[in-house]
Amino acid sequence: MKQTLQVFFFLLFILLLNAPLRSQKYSNEFLSIGIGARAQAMGNAVVASVDDVTAGAWNPAGLAAIPMTQGLQVGAMHSEWFAGVGKFDYLGVVLPLSNGKRRLGLSLIRFGIDEIPNTLSLYESDGSINFDNVSEFSAADYAFLASYAQRLNTQNGELSIGGNVKVVHRIIGPFATSWGFGVDLGAQYRRGNWRFGAMAQDITTTFNAWSFNFTEEEKDVLELTNNEVPISSVEVTKPKILLGTAHQLRFNKVGLLPELNVLVSTDGRRNTLLSSDPFSIDLAFGLEADYNEFVFLRAGVNQFQRETDFDNSEFLTLRPSIGVGFRLGKLKVDYAFTDLGDSRNTFSHIIALTLDIQPRQP
């Protein structure tokens, strides 16, 4: 266990040394939206408490907290943003290994906008407009995560570690594609009613290699309309560090679980609660209440940003969220209502399901 912790903190140290690397801000940002209705309802403050199949995306160490008796666990989520223009979907599965302290997880995430009109061929050579030339395409981001988690024995608590190997594939119709690869590391520590979590996303930095495919006619249209013809390039996603703490309280059949998370980004100055270069810091807070672990009520806030009013005065905005969940035997149904944090009525409904498939007892 000591050697494992040494490797983990060494990789965290390498993460901080990567700061001089040049990167694109908000690269692969679709992965920061967050999966699962529980997490969305709690303001994405779950890095310390997540203990189901969605931990593959939030903190892979949380997969080890799933009891061996729960067997295979499957999770799915669907949400639509901007009045259905953007669709965000997730499908995950986690299964126990022969050792009851280890778990293997697989996750697939897609965020896409479909039916985008392609108007590059709208005009004929004589300058006339021909709407029959307009076709449709999709712009979609995909992420595939392979997760591994292991629970370690300690004298004073329960320690779990985990990691992700992820593949990112992004498509913009027939015009552009990219492939990216990265690694995440996570840890959770539980002692009594306290829970602590740490997650290092893109610890190796994630590199997306873009390639473009335009016909000569399409290139001519781009140049005539004063648009730059893109060339093959590499997009770099810098590391992020998430730290969290949660405390479980129980009053007979009523339970409370507050959690506070700290997000540290390393890609330069961002519009966050504490903004600097290269590190910016933001906070997320979530609260979950349950009755007999049957019905759950949740609320959270995150994405603190400063905006400018018409009179040039600054004000602070945040992303609020609420949700509810029900546990019906082996099936758990969660719902969240949240927005993108810009206070412009971009709220979305999020539905998520989690199913436990227990093996037959001999």
N, C-alpha and C positions, 0 to 999 in steps of 0.2 A: 504494500500500500504506500510506503514511504517513497519508493521509486516512482510509482504512478503519479503521486502528487508533485514530485520534483519535475517530471516531464510536463505536467499540466502548467505549472507556474513558469517553467522555462518558455513554453510557447506563448504564454501571456506576455512575457518580457519581449519576445520577438515581435509581438503585435505592436508594442510601443516603439520599437526601433524602425518600424515600417513607415513612420510619419513622413520622411522626406520623399516618398514615392509620389509621383504626380498622379492624380486621379480625377475622375469626373464626379462632381457633387450630385447626390441623389441617384447614383447609378444603382440599377436593380431595386429601385425604391418600392416596387410592387410587393416585395417580400416584407416590407415594414408595415403594410396595412394590417396584417394580423389575421390569423385563421382561428376559427372556432367562435361560436356565439358567446361562450363563457368569457373568453379573453376579451372580446370586443365590448361586452357589457361592463367589464371591470377596467376599462380604459387601457387594455393591454398590459396591466400590471399583474403578471402571473409567473414571472421567471422563477420565483421561490416556491410557489404552491402548485404549479401544474403537475399533474400526476395521471394523465391519461394519454390517449394516442396522439393528441395534438402537441405533446411535449417534443415530438420530433422536430417541430418548427420553432418552438419557444425556448426549450432547454432540453436537449436530448437526455440529460441525466434523469429527468423526471420519469422517463419510461421505466426505470428500475423500480419505481415506487408502486407499479401495478402489481397486485398480489398474483402469485402463481396460480391460485385457484380461479382467477378470472379468465385464464386461457387466452384465446385469441380475441383481440379487440379491434373493431373497425369503426372509423369515423368519417363523416362526410359533412360538407357545408356548401351552401349556395347563398349568394347575395348579389344584388344588382345596385350599381351606383349611377348617379346622374339620370334618374328616371328610366332606368333599364338600358341605357346606352352601354355602360361597362358591366361586364359580368365577371364575378370572382368566385371560383370554385375550388374545392379541396377534397381529396380522397386519401385516406391513410389507413394503414394496418400495422399492428404490432403483435408479435408473437413471442412466447417464452422460448428460451433455449433449454437444453437438457439440464443445465445448472439453473436452479430456480432464482438465482440472483442476477441473471442476465436477460436482456431483452433486445430484440432486433426489430426495427421499424422501417417502414417504407411510406413515403409521402409524395403526392403529386399535387401541384398547385398550378392553377391557370388564371390569369387575368387578361381579358381580351375585349376588344371592341370590334364588332362584326358589322357587315353591310356598309362599309365606308365607300362612297362613290369615287371612282377613279376617273378624273376629268382630263387626264393628259391627252386623250384623243378626242376631246369634245369638238375641237375645230377641224374642219376639213382644210385641205391645201388651198382652197379658194377663199378661206376666211369665213365660210358659213358654219353654222352650228348644227351638229347632228347628235341628238341625244341618244340615238341608237348605239353610238360608240362608247357610251358610259357603262362601265362595268363596276362590280363591287369586289372588295377584298377585305381581309381581316388583319388587324394588328393584335398580336397576342404574345404574352410572356408566359413561359413555362418554367417550372422548377421541379426537379426530381431529387429527393433527399433519401439517402440510405443512412439510418441511424443505428447506433449501438450504445447500450447503457449497461452499467454493472454496479451493483450495490456492494460496498465494502464494509467489513466489520470494524467497528471502533469501540473503545471502552466507554466513551462519553456521549455517543450519539450515533446517528445513522448517516453515512456519507455515500453519495452516489456520484458517479462521473459518467460522462457520455460524450459522443461526438457525432458529427454529420459529415458525410461526403456528398456534396451537392453538384448537380449539373443544371445549368441555366440555359434555356434555349429561347431565343426571341425571334419573332417573325413579323415582318411588315409586308404583307401581301407577297407578290412575286418579286418585289424590289430589293429586299434586304433580309438577311438572316445573320444570327450570331450564336456562338456557342461559348459558354463560360463554365469554369470549374472553380470550386472553393471548398474550404473546410471550416467547420464550426466546432467549438469545444464548450462544454458546459459542466457545471457541478451543482449539487444540492446537498445541504447539510441540515439534518433535523435533530433537534434535542428538546425533549419535552414537547411543549406546545409551540416552540419557536421553529421557524423554517427560514433558511437562508439560501440564496441562489446566485449564481454567477454564470454569465453566458458571454462568450467571445465569438462574435459573428465575423465571418470572412477573415479569420485569423491569419491566413496565408495570403490575403488579398485575393479577390476573385477577378479573373481576367476574362472579359468578353471580347472575342475576336469577331469583328463585323466584316461581312462581304456583301457587295452590292451588285445588282444585276439589272441594268437599264439597257433597253434597246437604243440604237442610234437615233431613232425618231424621238424617243422619250428624252434623251439627252439634249436634243435640239430644242425641244419644248421648254425644258428647264432653263437652258441658257437664254432663250428668247424672252422668258418671263423673269429674268434677273434672279433665278434661283441657282444656288451652287450645286454642282453635280458632286455627290459624295464619293469618297474613295475608301478603300478598305482601311480599317483602323482597329485599334485595341482600346477597349474601355475598361478602366480599373475601378473596382469597388474597394474602398478602404475599410479597415476593421471598425467594428463597433463593440462596445463593452456594455453589458446590462448587469446591474447589481440589484438585488431585491431582498427584502425581508418581510415576513408575514408572521402573524401570531394567531393561533387557533384558540377560540374561547367557546365554552359550552355551558349552557344554563339549562339543565334538564334536557328537554327535547329541542331546544333552540341553540343554534350555533352561529358564531360570528367569526369571519376571517377577513381582517383588514390586511392589505399589502401595499407597500411602497416600493417603487422601482426607480432607479437612476439610470439614465441612458447617456453614454458618453460616445460621441461621434468624433472621428479623426480626419474628416475630409475638408476641414476648413470652417470658416465662420458660417453658422446657420442661424435662422430666426428661431431661437430657442430661449428658454428661461435665462440661461447664462450662456452668452455667446462670445467666443474668442477664436483665435486662429493658432493652431489647427484643431483645438479641442472645443467642442460645444456640449453643454450639459442640459438635459431636459428631465422632467419628473413625470411620473405616472402614479396615480393612486386608485385603488379599487377596493370595494367592500362587498363581501358575499355573506348573506344571511340564509340559514336553512332551518326548516322545521322537520326534525326527525330524519334528516337526509333524504327527504322525499320531494319537497318543493324548495326552490332556491330563488332568492331575490338578490339582484346585483345592481351595482352602480359604480361609475368610475369617471375620472377626468384625466386627460393627458393632452399632449401637443400644445403647450403654452407658447403663444406667439404674440409679438407686438405688431400692431397695425396702425396706420396713419389715417386720421379722419380728414374731412374736407378742410378743416381749419389748421391742418398740420399738427394737431395734437395727437399724441400716441396713447393707445389703450391696449390692454392685455386681453387676448382671446384664448379660449381653450376648447377642447373637444369633449363634450359631455356624452354620457352613454348610460343606458339602463337595460335591464334584461331580466328574464325569468327562465327557470329550468324545472323539469320534472323528471324524476327517476321512476320508471315503470318496469319493475323487475330488472331484466338484463338490458333494457333499452332506456337511454337517457335522451331527452329532447330539450334543446336549449334555443332560446330566442333572444336577440339583441336588437336594440334600436339606437343607432348612432349616426354621426355624420363625419365628414372629412376634416372638420375643424376650422372651416373658413367662415362660419356663421352666415352662410348664404343659402340656407334651406337645402342642403344636399344630404338630407337624412336618408338612411337606408335600413331596410329590414333584413335581418340575417337569421337564417335557420340552420341549425346543426344537429346531427344525430350521432350517437355513440352506442354501439352494440357490443355486448360481451358474448362470445361464443365459447362456452365452457366444454371441455372434453368429457366424454362419457366416462363415468366411473366404472372400473372393472367389477 
